[in-house]
Amino acid sequence: MRNAIRQWFRVLIGVAALASALPAAAEDARQLVTMPAAAREIMRQAMIENLGTLNGVLGLLAEDRLKEAGELAESGFGMSSMGRHMGMNGMDVGMRGMGPGRYMPEGMHNLAMAMHSTGSDFARAAASGDRAAAMKALQAVTANCFACHSSYRTR
């Protein structure tokens, strides 16, 4: 019994030594963007939908269905997808500019607009049937996603 206690004590000391040797968790350096809960929820839902669209696009590309991938991207996160969340949480369909975008700092807003724009660029490249151009255009979409998510946070 004493040996077992000593062994556990040694393990605990080892774990404590390891924990003290690990670097402390870095503080989240992303810019905090505050917005009302309803706007934040609309934006969160849009991000989930964008990720779902991206997943669908990748699946279609894997099946070599470029045209359909482009159509999905355009409707899911291209320029034509903008404003689709109007009417959620009491937001009037006719109230342009009243969604989460009005709470975004300029840099975040620019990245969001670039994501929509590059989504449409991908759709056009995919519609042309040029797989290499489509893949390059899709990387531009995800580069905007990465830049925004690594620079900004809402919580």
C-alpha positions as CSV (number, residue, x, y, z in Angstrom):
1,M,0.0,0.0,0.0
2,R,2.8,2.4,0.9
3,N,4.6,1.7,-2.4
4,A,1.4,2.4,-4.3
5,I,1.0,5.7,-2.5
6,R,4.6,6.6,-3.1
7,Q,4.2,5.7,-6.8
8,W,1.1,7.9,-7.1
9,F,3.0,10.7,-5.3
10,R,5.8,10.4,-7.8
11,V,3.4,10.4,-10.7
12,L,1.7,13.6,-9.3
13,I,5.1,15.3,-8.9
14,G,6.0,14.3,-12.4
15,V,2.8,15.7,-13.8
16,A,3.3,18.9,-11.9
17,A,6.8,19.2,-13.2
18,L,5.6,18.6,-16.7
19,A,2.8,21.1,-16.3
20,S,5.2,23.8,-15.0
21,A,7.5,23.2,-18.0
22,L,4.8,23.7,-20.6
23,P,4.3,27.2,-21.9
24,A,1.4,29.1,-20.5
25,A,-1.7,29.2,-22.8
26,A,-1.3,32.3,-24.9
27,E,-3.9,35.0,-24.5
28,D,-6.3,35.2,-27.4
29,A,-4.8,38.1,-29.4
30,R,-7.7,38.4,-31.9
31,Q,-9.6,41.6,-31.9
32,L,-12.9,41.3,-29.9
33,V,-15.9,42.5,-31.9
34,T,-18.9,43.2,-29.8
35,M,-22.4,43.1,-31.2
36,P,-25.8,42.4,-29.8
37,A,-26.6,38.7,-29.2
38,A,-29.1,38.6,-32.1
39,A,-26.6,39.8,-34.6
40,R,-23.9,37.5,-33.2
41,E,-26.3,34.5,-33.6
42,I,-27.1,35.5,-37.2
43,M,-23.4,35.7,-37.9
44,R,-22.8,32.3,-36.2
45,Q,-25.5,30.7,-38.2
46,A,-24.0,32.1,-41.4
47,M,-20.6,30.8,-40.5
48,I,-22.1,27.3,-40.0
49,E,-23.9,27.5,-43.3
50,N,-20.7,28.7,-45.0
51,L,-18.8,25.7,-43.6
52,G,-21.5,23.4,-44.8
53,T,-21.4,24.9,-48.2
54,L,-17.6,24.5,-48.3
55,N,-18.0,20.9,-47.3
56,G,-20.5,20.4,-50.1
57,V,-18.3,22.1,-52.6
58,L,-15.3,19.9,-51.7
59,G,-17.5,16.8,-52.1
60,L,-18.6,17.9,-55.6
61,L,-15.0,18.7,-56.6
62,A,-14.0,15.2,-55.4
63,E,-16.6,13.8,-57.8
64,D,-15.3,16.1,-60.6
65,R,-18.7,18.0,-60.7
66,L,-17.2,21.5,-61.2
67,K,-20.3,23.2,-62.5
68,E,-22.4,22.0,-59.6
69,A,-19.7,23.0,-57.1
70,G,-19.7,26.5,-58.6
71,E,-23.5,26.8,-58.4
72,L,-23.5,25.6,-54.8
73,A,-20.7,28.1,-53.9
74,E,-22.5,31.0,-55.5
75,S,-25.7,30.3,-53.8
76,G,-24.0,29.4,-50.5
77,F,-21.3,32.0,-50.0
78,G,-21.0,34.0,-53.3
79,M,-22.2,37.5,-53.8
80,S,-25.7,36.4,-54.5
81,S,-25.9,34.8,-51.0
82,M,-25.6,38.2,-49.2
83,G,-28.6,39.3,-47.2
84,R,-30.2,35.9,-46.9
85,H,-30.4,36.2,-43.2
86,M,-32.6,39.2,-43.2
87,G,-35.8,38.5,-41.4
88,M,-34.1,36.4,-38.7
89,N,-34.6,37.5,-35.1
90,G,-37.1,40.2,-36.0
91,M,-34.9,41.8,-38.7
92,D,-37.1,43.2,-41.5
93,V,-36.3,41.9,-45.0
94,G,-36.2,45.4,-46.3
95,M,-33.6,46.6,-43.7
96,R,-30.4,46.5,-45.6
97,G,-27.3,47.1,-43.5
98,M,-29.0,46.1,-40.3
99,G,-27.3,42.7,-39.8
100,P,-24.0,41.8,-38.2
101,G,-22.0,43.7,-40.8
102,R,-22.8,47.0,-39.2
103,Y,-21.0,46.0,-36.1
104,M,-17.9,44.8,-37.8
105,P,-14.7,46.9,-37.9
106,E,-13.6,47.9,-41.4
107,G,-11.0,45.2,-41.7
108,M,-13.4,42.4,-40.7
109,H,-16.1,43.8,-43.0
110,N,-13.5,43.9,-45.9
111,L,-12.6,40.3,-45.3
112,A,-16.3,39.3,-45.2
113,M,-16.9,41.1,-48.5
114,A,-13.8,39.5,-50.0
115,M,-15.0,36.1,-49.0
116,H,-18.3,36.7,-50.9
117,S,-16.4,38.1,-53.9
118,T,-13.9,35.2,-54.1
119,G,-16.8,32.8,-53.7
120,S,-18.3,34.2,-56.9
121,D,-14.9,34.1,-58.5
122,F,-14.7,30.4,-57.7
123,A,-18.2,29.9,-59.1
124,R,-17.2,31.5,-62.4
125,A,-13.9,29.5,-62.6
126,A,-15.8,26.2,-61.8
127,A,-18.4,27.0,-64.5
128,S,-15.6,27.4,-67.0
129,G,-14.5,23.8,-66.4
130,D,-11.0,24.9,-65.6
131,R,-10.2,22.7,-62.6
132,A,-6.8,24.4,-61.8
133,A,-8.4,27.8,-61.9
134,A,-11.3,26.7,-59.8
135,M,-9.0,25.2,-57.1
136,K,-6.9,28.4,-57.1
137,A,-10.0,30.5,-56.7
138,L,-11.3,28.2,-53.9
139,Q,-8.1,28.7,-52.0
140,A,-8.7,32.4,-52.1
141,V,-12.1,31.8,-50.5
142,T,-10.6,29.8,-47.6
143,A,-7.7,32.4,-47.3
144,N,-10.3,35.0,-46.4
145,C,-12.0,32.7,-44.0
146,F,-8.7,31.9,-42.3
147,A,-7.7,35.6,-42.2
148,C,-10.9,36.7,-40.6
149,H,-11.2,33.9,-38.0
150,S,-7.6,34.3,-37.0
151,S,-7.9,38.1,-36.6
152,Y,-11.4,38.6,-35.0
153,R,-13.6,37.0,-32.4
154,T,-17.0,37.8,-31.0
155,R,-16.5,36.2,-27.6
